[in-house]
Amino acid sequence: MWFGFAFLSLMFLACGEHQFDSNANQHEYPVSSSGLAGISSSSLDDGQTNLSSSSKGEELNGSSSSDEDEDKDVCDISSRNHINAECFYEKTVTIGIGREMLFGSQAKLKFADNASLIIKESLKITGGAELYFGENSEILLDWDASLDVAGKAGSLVVLAAADSSKPWKGIRVYQYAKLANIEYANLHGAVIGIDFGKDGVLKNSKIHNNGYGIKQNSLFKAGNFEGNEFKSNTYDASVSLAVAATMGSPEQFEGKLHIPGSQNLGDVVLPSFDYFVDNGMITVNGELKINAGAHFYFTENSSIFVLNGSVEAIGTANNPIIFESADPESFWGRSSNNAALYFDGSSGGGVFEHFEVLRAKIAFYNTGCLVKLSNGKILDSIKPFEEATLNAQISKDETVIVDQTLP
C-alpha cells in the first residue's frame, strides 16, 4: 500500500514538471540586444527575427503567465499600439486602418532587406527612438495616413540604413496622405531621404549622406521648412524653383538643389542657394527676383527664357550672382538659338548688378526690350551679346568686364 502511494506521488510530480517545460517551450522568447545605434552592420545582421529588450532568463524568473504573454508580444505591431523595445522585423509590417501606433523613446527597431513599414492610419515616433532599415526597405505613408516624427532638441529620432553600404529607400509620402510632420530627425543613408508627394513639415532635422536629401513637388507653407541641416548628400533636394523659393534660409544647405526639366515661373524670389538646372528651360512669366549669392549651374541645353516677365538679379561685391555651365568643358544655352539668358520683345527686360556669366553660348540674347548690366563679368563665352532687333538694347556700363577669349 505504502509503495503504491509513493509510486503514484512520483508519477504526479513527474507529470507536473513535464507540463511546465512544455508551456515554456511554447514561448518564442525574444533575444536581448545592447542597442542598434553605432554598431557595425555585421552585428545587426544576426538573423534574429523577434528581438526585444527582455531576455528569456528574465521572463522565466518569477514572472506570471500573463506577464510572459505580454512580454512575448512586445514587438507585435499587429496587436499592440505601443512599441518601446528592441525589435527585428524580417518581413514588411503594416499599421492598419483604424489603428494608432506609438514608437517610444526606447524603441530600437531594425527592418531586414526588403522589409518595409507601411502606415495606413497613424504613427507617432518620439525622441530617442531609432529605426534602421535594410536595402530596398522604406517607410510608406499611404492614403489618408499620418506620420508624426516628434523628436526634441536633445533627443533626435534616428532614421537610418542598417548598413551604410546598402542604402534604404527612405520615407515616401503618398500624394493623398493626411499628414507628414517631421521634426528633430536624424535621417541618413537613403536613396531619397524624404519623398514628399504632398505638402509637409520638415524642421530642425539633420538630413545627410543620402542620394537626394528630399524630393518635393508642393510648396512648403510658411514656417514649415526651417532649422534643418543638409550635408554630404549627392543633392540636398530635388525640387522646382517655385518650391525652392519656399525652403527658407540658405544656411540649411551645404550642397546643390537639383532642378529637373523645364518649368514656368510666376512671381518668385529665389534664395541664395546653389541650383543645378538639369536640361531645362526656365520660362519667366512674372517678376523673378534673385537674391545675392545665388549660384546657378546649367547643363548644356538649359537656359532662362524671359517671355512675359522680368528679371532682377542684384548681387553684391562679396556675393555676386553667378550663372555658369555645369560642365567646365562645355557651354550652356538653348539649342534653338544658343541663348543662355533670352529676353523676348514682349518681356519687361532685366537688371543685372554684381553678376557673372561663364561659358555661355550666347550670354544675353535680346529681341526687343531693355536689359541693364553693371558691375558684372561675362567670361569664356562663345558670344557675349546678341541684339536681334533694332529696338533691342543691352545697356552695359564700364564696370562690365567682357573677356571673350574663345573663337
C-alpha positions as CSV (number, residue, x, y, z in Angstrom):
1,M,0.0,0.0,0.0
2,W,2.7,2.5,1.0
3,F,4.8,1.5,-2.0
4,G,1.8,2.2,-4.3
5,F,1.1,5.6,-2.8
6,A,4.8,6.6,-3.2
7,F,4.8,5.4,-6.8
8,L,1.7,7.5,-7.7
9,S,3.2,10.6,-6.0
10,L,6.3,10.3,-8.0
11,M,4.3,10.0,-11.2
12,F,2.3,13.1,-10.3
13,L,5.4,15.2,-9.7
14,A,7.0,14.0,-13.0
15,C,3.9,14.9,-15.0
16,G,3.7,18.3,-13.4
17,E,7.3,19.1,-14.2
18,H,6.8,18.0,-17.8
19,Q,3.8,20.2,-18.2
20,F,5.8,23.3,-17.0
21,D,8.6,22.7,-19.5
22,S,6.1,22.2,-22.3
23,N,4.5,25.5,-21.6
24,A,7.9,27.2,-21.5
25,N,8.9,25.8,-24.9
26,Q,5.7,27.1,-26.5
27,H,7.0,30.7,-26.0
28,E,9.5,32.1,-28.5
29,Y,11.4,34.3,-26.1
30,P,13.0,37.3,-27.8
31,V,16.7,37.7,-27.7
32,S,18.1,40.8,-25.9
33,S,20.4,43.3,-27.6
34,S,22.6,46.1,-26.2
35,G,21.2,48.6,-28.8
36,L,21.5,49.3,-32.5
37,A,22.9,52.8,-32.7
38,G,26.5,53.0,-33.7
39,I,27.1,49.2,-34.0
40,S,28.5,47.5,-37.1
41,S,26.4,46.1,-39.8
42,S,27.7,42.6,-39.1
43,S,26.3,42.7,-35.6
44,L,23.0,43.9,-36.9
45,D,22.7,41.1,-39.4
46,D,22.4,38.4,-36.7
47,G,19.4,36.6,-38.1
48,Q,17.2,37.2,-35.0
49,T,13.6,37.5,-36.0
50,N,11.9,38.6,-32.8
51,L,14.3,40.9,-30.9
52,S,13.2,42.6,-27.6
53,S,14.7,44.2,-24.5
54,S,13.8,41.3,-22.2
55,S,15.9,38.1,-22.1
56,K,14.5,34.6,-21.7
57,G,16.0,34.2,-18.3
58,E,14.4,37.5,-17.1
59,E,11.0,36.5,-18.2
60,L,11.2,33.0,-16.6
61,N,12.4,34.3,-13.3
62,G,9.4,35.0,-11.1
63,S,7.0,36.1,-13.9
64,S,3.4,35.1,-14.2
65,S,1.9,33.6,-17.3
66,S,0.1,36.9,-18.1
67,D,3.5,38.7,-17.9
68,E,5.0,36.2,-20.2
69,D,2.2,36.7,-22.7
70,E,2.7,40.5,-22.5
71,D,6.5,40.3,-23.0
72,K,6.2,37.8,-25.7
73,D,4.4,40.3,-28.0
74,V,6.4,43.5,-27.3
75,C,7.3,43.7,-31.0
76,D,3.9,42.6,-32.4
77,I,2.7,45.6,-34.4
78,S,-0.4,43.8,-35.4
79,S,-1.8,43.6,-31.9
80,R,-0.2,46.5,-30.0
81,N,-0.4,50.2,-30.1
82,H,2.9,51.0,-28.3
83,I,6.3,49.6,-29.2
84,N,9.1,50.5,-26.8
85,A,11.6,47.7,-27.1
86,E,14.4,46.4,-29.3
87,C,12.8,44.5,-32.2
88,F,13.7,42.9,-35.5
89,Y,11.3,42.6,-38.4
90,E,12.1,40.1,-41.1
91,K,9.1,41.0,-43.3
92,T,7.1,44.1,-44.2
93,V,4.7,45.2,-41.4
94,T,1.6,47.4,-41.7
95,I,-0.1,49.7,-39.2
96,G,-3.6,49.0,-40.4
97,I,-6.6,51.3,-40.9
98,G,-8.2,52.3,-37.7
99,R,-5.0,51.8,-35.6
100,E,-2.8,54.4,-33.9
101,M,0.7,53.4,-33.1
102,L,3.4,54.9,-30.9
103,F,7.1,54.1,-31.0
104,G,8.5,55.2,-27.7
105,S,11.9,56.6,-26.7
106,Q,13.3,53.1,-26.0
107,A,12.2,51.7,-29.4
108,K,15.2,50.3,-31.3
109,L,13.7,48.8,-34.4
110,K,15.5,47.1,-37.3
111,F,13.9,46.1,-40.6
112,A,15.6,43.4,-42.8
113,D,16.3,43.9,-46.5
114,N,13.1,44.3,-48.5
115,A,11.1,44.7,-45.2
116,S,9.2,48.0,-45.0
117,L,7.0,49.8,-42.6
118,I,3.6,50.7,-44.2
119,I,1.4,53.3,-42.4
120,K,-2.3,53.2,-43.3
121,E,-3.6,55.1,-40.3
122,S,-1.3,56.8,-37.8
123,L,2.2,56.6,-36.4
124,K,4.0,58.8,-33.9
125,I,7.7,58.4,-33.1
126,T,9.1,60.1,-30.0
127,G,12.5,61.4,-29.4
128,G,15.2,58.8,-28.7
129,A,13.6,56.1,-30.9
130,E,15.9,54.6,-33.5
131,L,14.7,52.9,-36.7
132,Y,17.2,51.1,-39.0
133,F,16.3,49.8,-42.5
134,G,17.8,47.2,-44.8
135,E,18.3,47.6,-48.5
136,N,15.1,48.3,-50.5
137,S,13.2,49.0,-47.3
138,E,11.2,52.1,-46.7
139,I,8.6,53.9,-44.6
140,L,5.5,54.3,-46.8
141,L,2.8,56.8,-45.8
142,D,-0.3,55.6,-47.5
143,W,-3.7,57.1,-48.4
144,D,-5.2,59.2,-45.6
145,A,-2.4,58.2,-43.2
146,S,-0.4,60.3,-40.8
147,L,3.3,60.3,-39.7
148,D,4.4,62.4,-36.8
149,V,8.2,62.3,-36.1
150,A,8.3,64.2,-32.8
151,G,11.9,64.4,-31.7
152,K,13.4,67.0,-29.4
153,A,16.5,69.2,-29.5
154,G,18.5,66.8,-27.2
155,S,16.8,63.7,-28.4
156,L,16.5,63.2,-32.1
157,V,14.6,60.4,-33.9
158,V,17.1,58.3,-35.8
159,L,16.0,57.0,-39.3
160,A,18.9,55.3,-41.0
161,A,20.4,52.5,-43.0
162,A,21.2,49.4,-41.1
163,D,24.3,49.0,-43.2
164,S,25.9,52.2,-44.6
165,S,27.0,50.3,-47.8
166,K,23.4,49.3,-48.5
167,P,21.1,52.3,-48.7
168,W,17.4,52.1,-47.8
169,K,14.8,53.8,-49.9
170,G,13.8,56.5,-47.3
171,I,10.4,57.9,-46.4
172,R,7.8,58.0,-49.2
173,V,4.7,60.2,-48.6
174,Y,1.8,59.3,-50.8
175,Q,0.0,62.2,-52.6
176,Y,-3.2,61.6,-50.6
177,A,-1.6,61.1,-47.2
178,K,-3.1,63.2,-44.4
179,L,-0.1,64.4,-42.5
180,A,3.7,64.2,-42.8
181,N,5.3,66.1,-39.9
182,I,9.0,65.5,-39.3
183,E,10.8,67.4,-36.6
184,Y,14.1,66.8,-34.9
185,A,15.0,63.8,-37.0
186,N,18.5,62.4,-37.9
187,L,17.9,60.8,-41.3
188,H,20.7,59.3,-43.4
189,G,21.8,56.5,-45.7
190,A,18.8,56.7,-48.0
191,V,18.3,56.8,-51.8
192,I,15.8,59.6,-51.2
193,G,15.6,60.8,-47.6
194,I,12.0,62.0,-47.8
195,D,9.9,61.9,-51.0
196,F,7.1,64.4,-50.2
197,G,4.2,63.6,-52.5
198,K,2.3,66.4,-50.9
199,D,3.0,69.4,-48.7
200,G,4.5,68.5,-45.4
201,V,6.6,69.8,-42.4
202,L,10.4,69.4,-42.1
203,K,12.0,71.3,-39.3
204,N,15.2,71.2,-37.1
205,S,16.4,67.9,-38.7
206,K,19.7,66.6,-39.9
207,I,19.5,65.2,-43.4
208,H,22.8,63.8,-44.5
209,N,24.6,61.1,-46.6
210,N,21.7,60.4,-48.9
211,G,21.3,60.4,-52.6
212,Y,18.7,63.1,-52.6
213,G,18.0,64.7,-49.2
214,I,14.4,65.3,-50.2
215,K,12.2,65.4,-53.2
216,Q,9.2,67.8,-53.0
217,N,6.5,68.7,-55.6
218,S,4.4,71.0,-53.4
219,L,5.1,74.4,-52.0
220,F,6.0,74.4,-48.3
221,K,3.7,76.6,-46.2
222,A,5.3,79.5,-44.3
223,G,7.2,78.2,-41.2
224,N,7.0,74.5,-42.3
225,F,10.6,74.3,-43.5
226,E,13.3,75.7,-41.3
227,G,16.2,75.0,-39.0
228,N,17.4,72.0,-41.0
229,E,20.9,70.9,-41.7
230,F,21.6,69.2,-45.1
231,K,25.1,67.9,-45.7
232,S,27.0,65.3,-47.6
233,N,24.1,64.4,-49.9
234,T,24.6,63.9,-53.7
235,Y,21.9,66.6,-54.0
236,D,20.3,68.3,-50.9
237,A,17.0,68.4,-52.7
238,S,15.2,67.7,-56.0
239,V,12.6,70.5,-56.4
240,S,11.2,73.0,-58.8
241,L,12.4,76.6,-58.5
242,A,9.0,77.6,-57.2
243,V,9.3,75.1,-54.3
244,A,12.9,76.2,-53.7
245,A,11.5,79.7,-53.1
246,T,9.6,78.3,-50.0
247,M,12.6,76.5,-48.4
248,G,13.8,79.1,-46.1
249,S,17.4,80.2,-45.4
250,P,20.4,79.1,-47.4
251,E,22.3,78.3,-44.2
252,Q,20.4,75.0,-44.1
253,F,22.1,73.7,-47.3
254,E,25.7,72.6,-47.9
255,G,25.2,71.3,-51.4
256,K,23.2,71.9,-54.6
257,L,19.5,71.7,-55.3
258,H,18.7,69.6,-58.3
259,I,16.2,71.5,-60.6
260,P,15.0,68.9,-63.1
261,G,13.4,69.7,-66.5
262,S,11.7,72.7,-67.9
263,Q,9.3,74.8,-65.8
264,N,7.3,78.0,-65.7
265,L,7.8,80.7,-63.1
266,G,5.5,83.5,-62.0
267,D,6.3,86.0,-59.3
268,V,9.2,84.3,-57.4
269,V,12.1,85.4,-55.1
270,L,14.9,82.8,-55.3
271,P,17.1,82.5,-52.2
272,S,20.9,82.3,-52.5
273,F,21.1,78.6,-52.9
274,D,23.2,76.6,-55.3
275,Y,21.0,75.4,-58.2
276,F,21.8,72.6,-60.6
277,V,19.4,73.2,-63.6
278,D,19.3,69.9,-65.4
279,N,18.3,70.0,-69.1
280,G,15.6,72.6,-68.6
281,M,14.3,75.9,-70.0
282,I,13.2,78.2,-67.2
283,T,10.4,80.3,-68.6
284,V,9.7,83.5,-66.7
285,N,6.2,84.9,-66.9
286,G,6.2,87.0,-63.8
287,E,8.7,89.1,-61.7
288,L,11.7,86.9,-61.0
289,K,14.0,88.3,-58.3
290,I,17.3,86.5,-57.5
291,N,19.0,87.1,-54.1
292,A,22.7,88.0,-53.8
293,G,24.9,84.9,-53.6
294,A,22.7,82.6,-55.7
295,H,24.8,80.3,-57.9
296,F,23.3,78.5,-61.0
297,Y,24.9,75.6,-62.8
298,F,23.3,74.8,-66.2
299,T,23.6,71.7,-68.3
300,E,24.2,72.2,-72.0
301,N,20.7,72.8,-73.3
302,S,19.4,74.7,-70.3
303,S,18.5,78.4,-70.3
304,I,16.5,81.2,-68.8
305,F,13.8,82.4,-71.2
306,V,12.1,85.7,-70.1
307,L,8.8,85.7,-72.0
308,N,6.2,88.0,-70.4
309,G,8.0,88.7,-67.2
310,S,11.2,90.4,-66.0
311,V,14.4,89.5,-64.1
312,E,16.0,91.4,-61.2
313,A,19.4,89.8,-60.3
314,I,21.2,92.2,-57.9
315,G,24.2,90.7,-56.2
316,T,26.9,92.4,-54.1
317,A,30.6,92.8,-54.5
318,N,31.1,89.9,-52.0
319,N,28.2,87.8,-53.1
320,P,27.7,88.1,-56.8
321,I,25.0,86.1,-58.7
322,I,26.7,83.5,-60.9
323,F,25.3,81.8,-64.0
324,E,27.6,79.1,-65.4
325,S,27.9,75.8,-67.2
326,A,27.7,72.7,-65.0
327,D,30.4,71.2,-67.2
328,P,33.7,73.1,-67.4
329,E,34.3,71.6,-70.8
330,S,31.0,72.7,-72.4
331,F,28.8,75.7,-72.9
332,W,25.2,76.3,-71.9
333,G,22.2,77.8,-73.8
334,R,19.1,76.9,-75.7
335,S,19.7,74.5,-78.6
336,S,17.4,76.5,-80.9
337,N,19.2,79.9,-80.7
338,N,22.1,79.2,-78.4
339,A,20.8,81.8,-75.9
340,A,21.7,81.4,-72.2
341,L,19.7,84.4,-71.0
342,Y,17.0,85.1,-73.6
343,F,14.7,88.2,-73.4
344,D,11.6,88.3,-75.6
345,G,10.5,91.6,-77.1
346,S,7.2,91.4,-75.0
347,S,9.1,91.0,-71.7
348,G,9.9,93.6,-69.1
349,G,13.6,93.1,-69.6
350,G,16.1,92.7,-66.8
351,V,18.5,94.4,-64.4
352,F,21.8,92.6,-63.5
353,E,24.2,94.0,-60.9
354,H,27.3,92.3,-59.5
355,F,26.9,89.2,-61.6
356,E,28.9,86.7,-63.6
357,V,28.0,84.7,-66.7
358,L,30.5,82.0,-67.5
359,R,30.9,79.6,-70.5
360,A,27.6,80.5,-72.3
361,K,26.9,80.0,-76.0
362,I,25.4,83.5,-76.2
363,A,25.3,85.1,-72.8
364,F,22.5,87.7,-73.4
365,Y,20.1,87.4,-76.3
366,N,17.6,90.3,-76.7
367,T,14.8,90.6,-79.2
368,G,13.3,93.9,-78.3
369,C,13.4,95.1,-74.7
370,L,15.9,96.8,-72.3
371,V,18.5,94.8,-70.3
372,K,20.7,96.8,-67.9
373,L,24.1,95.4,-66.9
374,S,26.5,96.8,-64.3
375,N,29.4,95.5,-62.2
376,G,29.5,92.2,-64.0
377,K,31.7,89.7,-65.8
378,I,30.9,87.8,-69.0
379,L,33.8,85.3,-69.3
380,D,34.8,82.5,-71.6
381,S,31.5,82.6,-73.6
382,I,31.3,81.9,-77.3
383,K,29.4,85.2,-77.8
384,P,28.6,87.7,-75.0
385,F,25.7,89.6,-76.7
386,E,23.1,89.3,-79.4
387,E,20.7,92.2,-80.1
388,A,18.3,90.6,-82.6
389,T,16.2,93.7,-83.4
390,L,16.8,97.4,-83.7
391,N,14.8,98.3,-80.6
392,A,16.6,95.7,-78.5
393,Q,19.1,97.3,-76.1
394,I,21.6,95.7,-73.8
395,S,22.9,98.6,-71.8
396,K,26.2,97.9,-70.2
397,D,28.4,100.4,-68.4
398,E,32.2,100.5,-68.0
399,T,32.0,98.2,-64.9
400,V,31.1,95.2,-67.1
401,I,34.1,93.1,-68.0
402,V,33.8,91.1,-71.1
403,D,36.6,88.6,-71.7
404,Q,35.9,86.8,-74.9
405,T,38.9,84.5,-75.1
406,L,37.1,81.9,-77.2
407,P,36.6,81.9,-81.0
